[in-house]
Amino acid sequence: MTIWRNWFKSETAGRANSEYDRARDLLAALDRGGLPLHPSRINEIARDLGLEVSRKAPLHETIERIRAALKRHDDY
């Protein structure tokens, strides 16, 4: 949980990051074992990337869609 808390603190402190930087930071925290405590933050990041996300969408699907959006962006 500490990793997730650290990510959240950096998330609120550095609003100047691009939407892609925020998404990368999120995925890095999750890959290190963090737990998403605020699904609305995940959805906000996905929407900032241009994804349409239902509030009822499963969180793991939204995270995978964020991964795919970053891959498309990085491959471009």
C-alpha positions as CSV (number, residue, x, y, z in Angstrom):
1,M,0.0,0.0,0.0
2,T,2.9,2.3,0.6
3,I,3.8,2.4,-3.1
4,W,0.3,3.4,-4.0
5,R,0.3,6.1,-1.4
6,N,3.6,7.4,-2.7
7,W,2.2,7.5,-6.2
8,F,-0.9,9.3,-5.0
9,K,1.2,11.9,-3.2
10,S,3.3,12.5,-6.3
11,E,0.1,12.6,-8.4
12,T,-1.4,15.4,-6.4
13,A,1.9,17.3,-6.0
14,G,2.9,17.4,-9.7
15,R,-0.1,18.4,-11.8
16,A,2.3,19.7,-14.5
17,N,2.8,16.1,-15.8
18,S,1.3,15.2,-19.1
19,E,-1.5,12.7,-19.2
20,Y,1.0,10.1,-20.6
21,D,3.4,10.7,-17.7
22,R,0.6,10.3,-15.2
23,A,-0.5,7.1,-16.9
24,R,3.1,5.8,-16.9
25,D,3.5,6.6,-13.2
26,L,0.2,4.8,-12.4
27,L,1.3,1.7,-14.2
28,A,4.7,1.7,-12.7
29,A,3.2,1.9,-9.2
30,L,0.8,-0.9,-10.0
31,D,3.6,-3.1,-11.5
32,R,5.6,-2.6,-8.3
33,G,2.7,-4.1,-6.3
34,G,0.6,-1.1,-5.5
35,L,-3.2,-1.4,-5.1
36,P,-5.5,1.1,-6.7
37,L,-7.5,2.7,-3.9
38,H,-9.3,5.3,-6.0
39,P,-11.0,3.9,-9.1
40,S,-12.1,7.4,-10.0
41,R,-8.4,8.4,-10.4
42,I,-7.8,5.5,-12.8
43,N,-10.9,6.5,-14.8
44,E,-9.7,10.2,-14.8
45,I,-6.3,9.2,-16.2
46,A,-8.0,7.0,-18.9
47,R,-10.3,9.8,-19.9
48,D,-7.3,12.2,-20.1
49,L,-5.8,9.8,-22.6
50,G,-9.0,10.1,-24.7
51,L,-10.6,6.8,-23.6
52,E,-14.3,6.5,-23.0
53,V,-14.7,4.8,-19.6
54,S,-17.9,3.8,-17.9
55,R,-18.1,4.1,-14.2
56,K,-19.2,0.5,-14.2
57,A,-16.2,-0.7,-16.2
58,P,-14.1,-3.3,-14.3
59,L,-10.9,-1.6,-13.0
60,H,-8.6,-4.2,-14.5
61,E,-10.1,-3.6,-18.0
62,T,-9.5,0.1,-17.7
63,I,-5.9,-0.5,-16.6
64,E,-5.3,-2.7,-19.6
65,R,-6.9,-0.1,-21.9
66,I,-4.5,2.5,-20.4
67,R,-1.6,0.1,-21.1
68,A,-2.7,-0.3,-24.7
69,A,-3.1,3.5,-25.2
70,L,0.4,4.1,-23.9
71,K,1.8,1.4,-26.2
72,R,0.1,3.0,-29.2
73,H,1.4,6.4,-28.1
74,D,5.0,5.1,-27.6
75,D,5.0,3.2,-30.9
76,Y,3.8,6.2,-32.8
